[in-house]
């Protein structure tokens, strides 16, 4: 017993960082009942309302996600995606793959031979069509995955009704004050929004860009949410929620979106909605220094964090010192190996076998032998079943002239935890500005098809009915079977890089959640981009401006191509919740990314 207590104590009093961060801009939010950390005050307030009325962390997480879908339209919309991880009060962790599928009509040959649509004149040159999918418009749309994901979460693990958790989102759709980030995105994409009358009517009322603080109304979306609430009928709570699901995916909404898509040259049809249904599934997991880390499966980039942690777990990172050149170099080189495997082997498990051998310790030992004193500029995936794979890096970087307004527009994050040990972590994304509003439903459609590849035989090659391999990657961590951390961030390919750093800041260097999410981070671009033109930037390394010149020079001497970024432009904006052994729940939110955290 004493030994176990000492282990727990050591976990909280790990070695202090060699370069402890300055006094944080914020302090961690702390409470005994529950906490919510998310992408905006609207989302955290919605989650906190649900906790106050007796809902659990899943109820709060679903409410926050729906509120974000209504108000964070620069990063996420109602027709987007929401991969979710949930830890139950009984200690079981589940994954919900909240990513929609490609329309059945969206074949590989269709995209290989298609002609540009009107909105795509902003995207690519004719000579780029051999390997790039559309980044905007109806051809980039999947079946909306977020709605089913939150309904499954609520149905299986929540306690409240859909009407209760959707009420904040309904009110926000009826009217909310628009903020500066949303105004900036509308301004930047107004020339594209103007191509779609339904989108122009929502985002450019009276043909003008809203001003910060203006009231923003989404009456069509409010009517859709109200109709979903009205559809909630059944003998039990689960049956009532299933009725909402059927209304969306097999009823009026699916038919209207399908008809809008067909009449406007899109590929989505009612049948694609009707065939879509999610169920809770097993996450992937790994162990790092006694902590169990849970991630979504190989339809996401989540397993790459497990592989990187397996490699780094063979090192003694604390002896290098926090954010020292040796620490950053070693971590980056491990991430490069994990991302090369991601880019070569990951895809929808329903279409391609899962490469689970990548997550074994034996495999990590083999990969760790590739770590050297100099920065690698090579693309180095490993073997799976003794075979090499199709390397997308050979196809990357051929496309020029992509309109910046159509480049990948980011993501948001939602985490929640309660006193009963229930934990929720999600990375909602897609349907960001500029999105096509599907007729009079008020629902913006996702642009996630751009994450597919037009490379025949690759696990992530586009196909009808298939999910793209996404970057969306929430994280849960337990310690000796008890809940410990919930992490999430926007950032595309940077998500697991940033979350790994935040987690190590807490596990190895004794930071609290707020210190960890504020701390300076690095980002490698030595990977095949999951978006746009799928380009690769060998040996590129982005450092936070707060890292000293000595660190920068050392890394450059090792062969890294160093670029300095503002702390406000790090490429990620994480949130974190920690559940301490004494029952205190503390939450942190990146102030440089305008995240929000509350506790009760």
Residue, then its C-alpha position, 0 to 999 in steps of 0.5 A: x500500500x505504501x509503495x503504491x502511495x509513493x508511486x502516486x506521489x512521485x507522479x505529481x512531484x516529477x522532476x521540475x522543468x529545466x526551464x520552468x515557464x514564466x508565471x502563467x497568463x491564467x491559472x488552472x480552473x479548479x473544482x470538485x464537481x466537474x470541469x469543461x475546457x473547450x474552444x470558446x466561452x459559448x461552448x464551456x458555458x453550455x457544458x457548465x449549464x448541463x453540469x449544474x442541472x445534474x448532467x454528467x461529463x458526457x451530457x456536458x461534452x455533447x452540449x458543448x459540442x453542439x454549442x460549438x457547432x453553432x458558434x465556432x463556424x470558422x473552425x467547425x459546423x453542424x455538418x462536420x466531424x467529431x471523434x470522441x473518447x469516453x471513459x465511463x464511471x466503471x473505468x471502460x474507455x470507448x471511441x466513437x468514430x464521428x467521421x462521415x463516409x464518402x458518398x457512394x458515387x464518389x469513386x476513385x475514377x470519378x475524381x481522377x477524371x472530373x472537371x473543375x467546378x466553379x468554386x474550384x477555380x480558386x483552388x488548383x491549376x489544371x496540372x494538379x488534378x492528378x492527385x488532389x481532391x477538392x478542398x471546398x464545395x459539394x464535391x468535398x462533402x461527406x455524410x455529416x458525422x458529428x450528429x451521429x457521434x454525439x447522439x451515440x454518446x448521449x444515448x449510450x453514456x449520457x443521462x439527459x435528453x437531446x432536448x436538454x443538451x441541445x437547448x444552449x445550441x438552439x438559443x445560440x442559433x437563434x441569436x448570438x454575438x459574433x466575435x473577432x475570430x469569426x468576423x476575420x474568417x468571414x472577411x477572408x472567405x467572402x469571395x468564396x461564400x458569395x459563390x453559394x447563395x445559401x452560404x452568402x445569405x447566412x454569413x453575409x447578411x445584407x451582403x456585408x461582413x458582420x462586425x464584432x459584437x453584432x448579433x448573428x442569426x441562423x434561423x434555418x439552423x435553429x429550425x432544424x435543431x428545433x425539429x430534431x428536438x420535436x422528433x425526440x419521442x419514445x418509451x425510453x430515453x434511448x428510444x427517444x434519442x434514436x428517434x432524433x437520429x432517424x429523423x436526421x439520417x433517415x427522415x426529413x433532413x437527410x432527404x432535403x440535404x440529398x435533394x439539395x446536393x443532387x440539384x446542385x451537382x453534388x454527390x451526397x444522396x439520401x441513401x448515403x445518410x440512411x446507410x450511416x450509423x456509428x457504434x462505440x468501439x475499442x480505442x487503441x492504447x499504449x503505456x508510457x511510464x505507467x500511464x495508459x494513453x488512449x487514442x482513436x483508431x487507424x481511421x485517425x492519426x491517433x495511433x501515431x502518438x502511441x508509436x512515438x511514445x513507445x519510442x520515447x519511452x525507451x529514452x530518459x527524456x527528463x535527463x535532457x531537460x525540458x525543451x532543451x535541444x536534445x529533448x526537442x531533437x529526440x522527440x521530433x525524430x521519433x515523431x517523424x518516424x511515427x508520421x511516416x508510418x501514418x502516411x504510409x499505412x493508415x486508412x479506414x479499417x473497414x477497407x484495409x487491415x489495421x497495422x497494429x504491429x506498429x504499436x508494439x514495443x518490439x517495433x518501437x525498439x527497431x524504430x528507435x535504432x534509427x534515431x541519430x544525432x542529426x536531423x533526418x531529411x528522409x521519409x522513413x516508414x517501416x515494414x508491415x507484414x514484411x512489406x513496403x507501402x505506397x509512399x505518398x511523399x513521392x506524390x506530394x508538392x506538385x500543386x501550386x496556386x491554392x487560394x489561402x482562403x480554401x486551405x485547411x481552416x482548423x478545428x476546435x476541441x471539447x473536454x469534460x470531466x465529472x466527480x464520478x470519473x466520467x471523462x469526455x474528450x473530442x476534436x470537432x472539426x469540418x464544415x468550417x468557413x467557407x462551407x456550403x449551407x445545405x439549402x434551407x436546413x442551415x447546415x454547413x457541409x464538411x470539406x473533409x474529402x480533401x484528406x483522401x489521396x488520389x493514389x491507387x492502392x494506398x490505404x487512404x485512397x478515395x472510395x465511395x462509402x469510405x472514411x478518410x484518414x483524419x487528423x482529429x485525435x482526442x486523448x484520454x490518459x489513466x493512471x492505475x485504472x483511475x482517470x487522469x487526463x483529457x486532452x484535445x486541440x485543433x491543429x491538423x497534422x500538429x494535433x498529436x505533436x502538440x498533445x504529446x508535448x502537453x502530456x509530457x509537460x505534465x507527466x515528466x516535468x510536473x506542470x499543471x494543465x494551465x502551465x502545460x497548455x501555455x508552454x512553448x511548443x515545437x512543430x515538425x512539418x516533416x510529414x505528408x500534409x493531410x490537407x490541400x496539396x498533401x505537400x511535405x517539407x523535409x526537416x522543417x521545424x517550427x519553434x515558439x518565439x520563446x525558445x532561446x537563440x541557443x536552442x535555435x542554433x543548436x537545432x540548426x547545427x543538427x540539420x533542422x530547418x528552423x522557423x520561428x513562430x509567434x506564441x499566437x501562431x503555434x498551429x495548435x491551441x490545446x485544452x487539458x483537464x486533470x483529475x487529481x487523486x484528492x478529487x480536485x478537477x483542474x482545467x487549462x486552456x491555451x490563452x494564445x489560441x483563445x481557448x476557454x476552461x471552467x470548473x465547478 
